Amino acid sequence: DYTSTPINATFIAGTTSTTIDVPVTIDNIVERNESLQLVILLPAPAKYAVEVENPSMTFATIIDSSNSSINFIQSSYATIEGYRYVQIGLVLSNPVSFDFALIVNHLDMSAIGGIDFRSGPYTILFPAGLTSVLFNISINDDNINEENEQFKLTIATTQQLPNNINFGEDLEANVVIEDNDALTVSFSQSQYSVGESIGQVQLVLFFSNPSSTNVTVQVISEDITAIGNVDYTTGPYSVVFSAGTTTALLNIPIHKNLVIDAAKQFSLSIVLSSKFTVGNYSQSLVTIIDDN
């Protein structure tokens, strides 16, 4: 912090006072004010009849002039829901010689604190000597298919920082949580059969995960031995999965006639979409049993 070699104080003939300069080391470290002690020592042997009187010592204070500003390392962060956390970085423009704590707040956007991620405020410790720290915010993993969600982080500017530590310009950061719950849809079984006189056949479709919004699945029909709009009402059919559910029903009207004939069949297929993939039972065979 300063040059510690002995300093000679020279008195000009006829004077009763003099000054000395203590060289101080300039650095970029933010530190608390520092003190040093100066003691008068006479040369041995003394050349003149000089005595040391009180005060024979004094203290000098080195007042720190370094500054450091605090910022987020990045303005945006992203994580996948299944990773369980997102790592955030803070940076100082200059090191600090002592530990200090910093408060970071969160602001809900499409992601909700306490539901999608651990709520703030977050108290971050900056250890002495470091210019950057990383901290983790836990992300809650669920099985719901949903849009990517976001929340915002802000360095709390209302907090009192230690002297010479200032708020920088990058005081906000956006966090994106990417959803990892893909939807897969399928029929509950590969074959169904129904008596002609029942009037309809009911099919069950399954989602692998619930969705946060309603999802419409298109199903098309294809004649085999049954004839569309003669033996059954032909497709396409729209099947709506309500938000939060994993099953939906498809009812297809069956047309009764008075003719005694053999069983007739038609097939159903799920239409691919960008919102979901198709599972094992992407098709199902429907048999209409004559019960005249």
N, C-alpha and C positions, 0 to 999 in steps of 0.2 A: 504493500500500500504506500510505502514511502521509503526513501533511502536512509538506511539506519547507520551509516558510518558517522563517526564523531564529526561535529561541525565546529570549526574554529570561529570564535567571536573576537573580532579585532576592534579595539578601541583606538580611535585616532587621537593623537596627542592633543591634550587640552579639552577633550570631550568627556562627558559623563554618561553617555548612552550610545548604544549601537543596536543594529538589527541583524538577524540571521535568517536565511532562507532554508527551509526544509523541503527538498524535492519530493513531490507527491506523484505517484504513478497514476496515469490516466488509463482507465479501462472502460469497457462497455457493460460492466456488470452492475445491475441494480442492487444496491446494498444499503443497509442502515448506516447512519452517520457513525464514524469511527473516531476513537480518541487515541492519542499517544502522549506519553509523559516525557518532558524534557527536564534534564538535571544538569546543574552547573558543576563542572569538575575543574579544579585548578591543576595546572601542569605540575609535575613533580620532577625536580624540586622547583618551587615557585621562584621566579626570577625577581619578582618585586614583592614588597610587603602588601600583599592583597589577601583579603579575607572574604569568605562567602557568608553572606547574611541571609536571613529569611526574607522573602521566600526563595529558597535555593532550587525549587522545582516549580514547574507549571505544566498545564495540560493544553494540548492543541486538538481541535476537532476538525476532521476531514468531512466536509459536507458533500454527500454524493450528488453528482450532476447527471448521472446516466438515466435513461428512460427506456421503457419497454412497453410495447402494445400487444394486446391479446386479441387473437382472431381464431375463427375456425380454419382448419387446414384446407377444407374443401367447402364449396357452397352447396353441394348435393351429394347424397349417399344413397346407396341402394342395397337391399338384401333380399334373399328369397325366404319366404315364410318358414320353410323347413329348416333353415340354418339356425333358428332360435335366438339370434341376436344380431345387432348391427354395431359396428365399431366406429366411433366418432373420434376425430382428432382436433386438438387445440394446440396453438403454436404461439410462442412469445418471440418478439423481434430480437430481444437480448436476454441473456440468462439473468437469473435472480439468485442472490446469495442465501435466501431463506425460504422456508416452506410457506405457501399461502394457499388458501382455498378459494374456489370460484364457483358460482351458482349458475347453472344452465336450466332454463325453463323449456317446457314443450307447449305447443299449440296444436290442438286437434284440427285436422282437416277431414279427409275421408276416413282416415284411421282414427280410432278412439282410444285415448289413454285408459289403461286398466282393462281394456277388452282386447285390443290388437297389439298393444305393447305396454311395457312398464311405464307408469306415469312418472312425471317429474314432480317437483324440481329435483335436479341432480347436483350433488355437491362433489366437485372435482378437486382433488389435491394436486397441486403443482410442487413436486419436491425441489429442493434447492439445487441449482446448477443445470437443470433440464430446460430445454427450450421447447419441448413438445411433450404432450401426454395423450394417451388413448384411453377411452372409456367405453364400456359396452352397455347398450340398452337391450334388454331381453325382448324378444318378439314372441307373441303367443301363436303357436301353431294350431290350426283347426282343420277340419275336413270339409269346409264349406268352399265351394267354387264361387269366386267373386272377382271383381275387377281389382287391379292393383290399387293399393291404398297409400295415402301420404299423410305425414305430419311434419311440423316445423319445429326446429330448435332455435332458441334465442339465448345469447349471453345476457344475463340480467344486468341492465345498465343502472338499475337503482341501487345496486350493492356498493359498498364502500371498499375500494381497492386500496392496497398499501401505497404509500407515497411513491411517485415516479413510475407506477404501473397504470397504463391508460387503456381505454377501450379503442380498438382498431376500427377498421371499416367493414370487415367481414364478420358481422355479429349474428348472422342468420344462416341456417343451413336447412335444406329440404331433405327429407328422408322418404324413400319409396320402398314399400313392402310389396314384393312381387308374389302373386299367388302361385301356389304349387299344387293346387287340387284340381286335376283334370277330371272332366266329366266323361263317363262312359255309359252309354245307354244300350239296353238289350231287352228282348222279350223275356218274360219269366220262364217260358218253355218253348220248345221248337215245334210243338204240334198242339192244336186244339180241335175239339169236335163238338158239334151242337146238333140237336134235333131240329128238323125243319120247322116244327110247330112252335118252338120256343120263341121265335121272333127276332132274336139277336144273339150274337156271340160276343162275349166279353173277354178281352185280352188285357193282361197286366204287363206294363213296361216298368223297368227298373233303371234308376240312376245309381252310379257307384258312390256318389257323394251328393249331399244337398247343395242347392245353388242359392245365392243371396237374392236372386231375382227370378221371376217367372221365365221358364224356358219352353219354347214350343218345338215339338218334334214332329216332323212330317213322315207319314207312312203311306206307301203306295201299294196298290193291289195288282195282281196279275191273274188272269183266268187260267185255270188248268182244264178241269172238266166242268166247273161251275161257270156260269155266264154272268158277267157284271150287269147290274140293274135288272136282271131277270131272276137270278137265284139269290143275289145279295146286292146291297148298295155299294157300288164301286167307289174306289178312292180317287184322289188322295185324301187322307184324313189328317187333321191337326190334333195332336195330343199335347196338352199343356201341363207341365210340371209346375206346380205352385212353389213359390220361394220357400225353402226350408224342408221340402219333401223329397222323398226318393222313389215314390211309386206314383203311377198315373194309370188310368183306365181308358181303354179304347172299346167302345161299343159299336158294333157293325150290324145294321139291320139285316135279317135273313128273310127272304120272300117265300112264303108258303104257297104251294100249288096243290092241286088235287090229283096229280099224276103220280102213280106208283113207279118209281124209277130207282136206279142205283145211287149210291152215295156220290156226291160231287165235291170237288176240291178247288180251292184258289189259294194263292200264296200272298204273303205280306212281307214287305221289306222296309227297313228303316232307312231314310234318306240321310246321307252324310251331311254334316254341317261344320262350320269353323268353330262352333261353340262346344262340340263334343266329339268323341270317337264312338265307334260301334263295338259292342262286346261280342261274346261268343254266339248269342242268339240274335243275330242281325236280321234273320228271316224266320218266319213261322208259317206252317202249313195248317190251313183250316179245312176240316172235313164237315160237310153238311150231310147229316144222316136223314134219309127219307123215313118218316114215321107215319105216313098215310096208312 
